[in-house]
């Protein structure tokens, strides 16, 4: 009986080991940089109105406004 279980478990273990070898590397992709500050982000149609890329003060103002309008529980109306 033990030999029968071993014969059934061996292909299963081999299949799991080979499946782990097929994992693709998780990279950020080309053009992604981690050494730039957050306020130097790209200008795109999805950025908030009033924010200018590269301007730290406008970025901080946008973050402050977003926190007050959407993430502050005291300002929410129930």
Buried (B, 14 or more C-beta within 10 A) or exposed (E): EEEEEEEEEEEEEEEEEEEEEEEEEEEEEEEEEEEEEEBEEEEEEEEEEEBEEEEEEBBEBBBEEEEEEEEEEEEEEE
